[in-house]
């Protein structure tokens, strides 16, 4: 993925503004102790990640869309193409959904903030521009 694209920020755990700083504190989504811990702001460009209380409720729509796509893909693959019994499909689908939860949680939040923040290649050169004035 190319730096400067939304997908680079979403799948790379990068700041949506500069694409250099880390969005989540830990890069490993399967570290269940810290998978949901976010940085308060970007350490490179100082972009604040906590916009307002409840901002990331919108991220649930992103993760919902990801789960819907996953379920549809598994269903079509297993039932339509391989003609599996629906109970076997559920046996495959439930563990896959549980395992993908940390990834979809992160991708949903990154997807949501990327809707509102655009990439600026000059952001790392001017880190004090985005300091919140509260």
N, C-alpha and C positions, 0 to 999 in steps of 0.2 A: 504494500500500500504506500502511496506517495504522501510525504509530509505536506500538509496543507489541505488534506481532504478530511471530511468529517469521520470517515471510517478509520483513518489513522489515529485520531483522538479516541474514538470509541473502543476499538480493539487493542490499542496500545496503552491504555490507562494514562493518557496524556492530557494536559491542560488544553481546553478547547481554544484558548486565546493564543498561546505561543507554541503549542505542540512540543514542549520540552520538559516541563515540570510534571511530576506525578500527581494524578488526581486522588488516588487512594494511597494510604500510607504503606500498604504492603502490595507488592506486585502479584503475589500468589493468591488467587481467589479461593483456593481450597485450604487455606490456613483459617480454619473455622473460628479461631479466636479473634482474628482481626480482619475478616473479609469485608466487613461493612464500615471500617474506620476510614474516614475521608480526611484529607488535609483541609485546614481552614482556608488556605489560599495557596496559590502557586508559588513555589520557592524561587522561580525564575522571573516571572513577570508580575507577580503580586496580585494576580486576578483573584478576587474573592470567590470561593466555591459555595459558601453558605449564603444564598441570596436573601432569603427571608424565611421565617418559620413556615414549614409546610410546603416549601418550594418543590421538594422532590416527591410529593404525592403524585405529581404528573408523570414521574418516572415509572409509576406502576402501569400506566398505559403502554409505555414502551415495552416493559417486560411482559405484559399481557399479550401484545402483538407477537413477541418472540415465542412465547409458549404456544400461541395459536398456530404459528407457522411450524413449529416443531411437531405438534400433535398431528397437524394435517399431513406433514411429510411422512411421519412414521405410519399413520393410518393408510395413506395411499400406497406406500411401499409395501407394507405387510399384508393388507387386506386385498387391495386391488391387484397388485403385481404378483405377490407370492401366494395369494388366496389362503392366508392363515386364518385360523379360528380367532374370533374377537377376544376370547379369554387369554389366548397366548399373546395377542397384541397388548392387552392390558398388563400382562406380566412383563413385557419388555418396556412399555411406556412409563409405568410408575417409577421404576428405578432410574430411568433416564431423566425424568422430570426432577426427581429428588437430587440427582447428581448435578444437573445443570442449574439448580437454583442459585448458587453463588455467582455464577457467570451472568445469568440473566438479570440478577439484582444489580450488578455493576453496570452491565451494558444498558439497562433501562435508565439508570441515573445519568450515565454519560451521554446517552442519546438525548435525554431531556435537556441537559445544559447546553448541548451542541445546537439545539434549536434556537437558543437565545444568545449565544456567544459566537462571534465569528472569528476566524483565524486572522491574525495580524503578524506578518513576518518581521515587523519592526518591534514587536512587543518585548522581546528579550533585551533589546538595546535601551529601553526606557522603562525600567521596572517600577518607578515611582508614580507613573501615570495612573495606575489603577488602584491606588491606595484609597480605601473607603474613608470618607470624611465625616465619620460619626463620632 
